[in-house]
Amino acid sequence: MKNVGKQVFILALVGSLLAGCSSLSQEPAPPVPLGNMDTVQIISPSGNAEAFFLGKLYETALVDRGRSATLQLVDGGTLDMQLTRLREDSTDLVIACSGELLEYYNPDLAQELKAEYATLKLVDKNSGEWREKIYDAVQGSLPNSLVATDPSNAVGCENNESLPQNIVPIYRKPNLARGDRETLNLVSGALSTEDLKTLVEETRSSGVTSESSLAFLRSKGF
């Protein structure tokens, strides 16, 4: 009788453990802790010297601050493809222009702002007012999973002047910690349109390395 009692107790215990495991397995997996990604993946379209230099600059800054980061060149790197990869979690960071981002995510609002922008006779592309106006519109139009860091004073996408095109890194919310975002903001704040043009020309002629990127950042007090 004692053995029978033991067997009943063990069976009951195993049953309760299995039931507990079953209930746990049905719960959603916990979110990835903020900033706990092993390496920040940055993508840049092949053949785009501007995007490549910017990607190298942000990669170098993150690595210099102790964060593992890597820049990947991708073929056919349209804005749509880059943002799709960002949404699908196959990359962590893309670098785009604020006006084009607004056109992509909120074309109706972009058209309204284009009309207003076109009526202005003299417009400073680096105007803080319009930089922030477009940036705020972009922030309000992004999917919940994506966030824009601070916009740079540097203007890119020269072939599209219908709206201000300040450089803006976009990242997935869980993938960058506060320190990483601060690093990106420091780089954006250090870069001017004139810097970008000069450095892109140098990139075309002599290439760009982590050392040359870091030398530029150091020259800006990074």
Secondary structure, 3 states (H helix, E strand, C coil): CHHHHHHHHHHHHHHHHHHHHHHHHCCCCCCCCCCCCCCEEEEEECCCHHHHHHHHHHHHHHHHCCCCEEEEEECCCCHHHHHHHHHCCCCCEEEEEHHHHHHHHCHHHHHHHHHHHHCCCCCCCCCHHHHHHHHHHHHHHCCCCEEECCCCCCECCCCCCCCCCEEEEEEEHHHCCHHHHHHHHHHHHHCCHHHHHHHHHHHHHHCCCHHHHHHHHHHCCC
